[in-house]
Amino acid sequence: MKFKIKKGDTVAVLAGKDKGKEGKVTQILAKENRIVVEGVNISFKHLRAKQSGQGGQKIQFFAPIDISNVQLLCPKCKKNSRVGIQLTDDKKRVRICKKCQTAID
């Protein structure tokens, strides 16, 4: 499935425990319709000690969230907006902000 949100875009979270937060997309999991956003949905993984006498570890990572729970932030108008596709004069597809009609790429 092809998404209108790409790696490196800034998105706002619309639903869930992190509603209202903003972050940069670091990874897209297309088969599962999920994305990983920096600073959002922080989870911990507990690792057991590998040798006796050594302590275990608690690793913090950003868990993926559903792509339907985020919306792209327009770099120009700084608002949440839907994304449209527009053809340029040289037949290239460009993503545009539906609110201010400017190119996003």
C-alpha positions in Angstrom: 0.0 0.0 0.0 1.3 3.5 -0.8 1.0 6.3 1.7 1.1 10.0 1.3 3.2 10.3 4.5 6.9 9.6 3.9 10.0 9.1 6.1 11.3 12.4 7.4 7.9 14.1 7.4 6.6 15.9 10.6 3.2 14.5 11.8 0.8 15.2 14.6 -0.9 12.4 16.5 -4.7 12.6 16.4 -5.7 9.7 18.7 -4.3 7.5 21.5 -2.3 8.2 24.6 0.0 10.6 22.8 -2.8 12.7 21.2 -1.6 16.2 20.4 2.2 15.4 20.2 4.2 16.0 17.1 7.2 14.2 15.8 9.3 13.1 12.8 8.5 9.8 11.0 11.5 7.5 11.3 10.2 4.3 9.8 7.2 3.1 7.8 5.8 -0.4 8.1 3.7 -0.6 5.0 2.5 -4.2 5.3 1.1 -3.5 8.8 -0.2 0.1 8.0 1.9 1.4 10.9 4.6 4.1 11.3 7.2 4.9 13.9 7.2 8.5 15.1 10.1 9.9 17.1 9.1 10.9 20.6 5.7 9.2 20.4 4.4 5.9 21.9 7.5 5.2 24.1 7.8 1.6 25.2 10.3 -0.3 27.3 11.8 -3.7 26.8 13.3 -5.5 29.8 16.3 -7.7 29.2 17.5 -10.3 31.5 21.1 -10.4 32.7 23.3 -12.4 30.4 25.9 -13.4 33.1 25.4 -13.9 36.8 26.5 -10.8 38.8 25.5 -8.5 36.0 22.3 -6.5 36.1 19.5 -6.6 33.6 18.7 -3.7 31.3 15.6 -1.6 30.5 15.7 -0.5 26.9 13.5 2.4 25.7 12.2 2.5 22.1 9.5 4.1 20.0 6.8 1.6 19.2 4.8 1.8 15.9 1.4 3.4 15.8 -1.4 3.1 13.2 -1.0 5.4 10.3 -4.7 6.4 10.5 -3.9 8.1 13.9 -1.5 10.7 12.5 -1.9 13.6 10.1 0.8 15.5 8.2 1.9 18.9 9.4 2.3 21.4 6.6 5.8 22.9 6.7 4.6 26.3 5.5 1.3 26.9 7.4 2.2 24.7 10.4 -1.3 23.1 10.5 -2.5 19.6 10.3 -3.8 19.0 6.8 -4.8 16.4 4.4 -2.4 15.6 1.5 -3.3 15.9 -2.2 -1.4 15.0 -5.3 -1.0 17.5 -8.1 0.7 17.1 -11.5 3.3 19.7 -12.4 4.0 21.0 -15.9 6.7 18.4 -16.5 4.3 15.5 -15.5 5.7 15.0 -12.1 3.5 14.1 -9.1 3.9 16.5 -6.2 2.3 16.3 -2.7 0.4 19.4 -1.8 -1.2 20.7 1.4 -5.0 20.9 1.1 -5.3 24.0 3.3 -2.7 26.3 1.8 -2.2 24.6 -1.6 1.6 24.6 -1.4 4.0 21.8 -2.4 5.3 19.7 0.5 8.3 18.0 -1.1 
